[in-house]
Amino acid sequence: SKPPSQNSEKSKSAPSPSLNEGERVGALCASVKKTLGWEKINMICDALEPLNRYRGLHRNLDTAIDYLTAYHVAHDLYDLPLGRTEVDGENVFINVMEADLSPDSTRLEYHKKYADLQIDLTGGEGWGYTTLPGEEAGEFTGDIGFRTSPDAVSGTLGEGRFVLFFPGELHKPGVARPGCAHVRKVVIKIRMED
């Protein structure tokens, strides 16, 4: 479902109470981004259940959502094999990995062409995200670069949640949390830029 029209001053200042919690959070984030001039920032963290609400943002994201939805109907995501699974060639593919988590650091990664849709299958890793530009930390190779910057936002995956980082967004996956030092995770790589 789509948020209601925002024609009145009242609807511009506060999300409608008729929206579900996820829509209220999305509307509030959009309002804050507009106020701060951050409309380009699109990181999304949500439950997997309403993943379909993000259709239409990009055709390759739609392909990833279609695959995850169809696969999840017939299988458990845990059944995806370790390594790379092709969905749509270089446009959409899935990396399943076992990952040891690290303590928090100020080194964040970013990509130029691909978005990362990350889901923990076991455990619950921490993640960080920032809009601060930071300084380059090493050489950009393939489609990954690193910068140093403090987190502005952080969260935890697991329990049916995902996080989606778009190209250019500084993010830090794989942060250890109390009681969780290892995860099995899915990273869906979604080509967003040519």
Helices and strands as residue ranges (DSSP letters): H 9-13, H 21-36, E 44-47, G 51-54, H 59-74, G 77-79, E 83-88, E 92-100, E 107-110, E 114-122, E 126-130, E 135-136, E 145-148, E 153-156, E 161-165, E 170-175, E 182-191
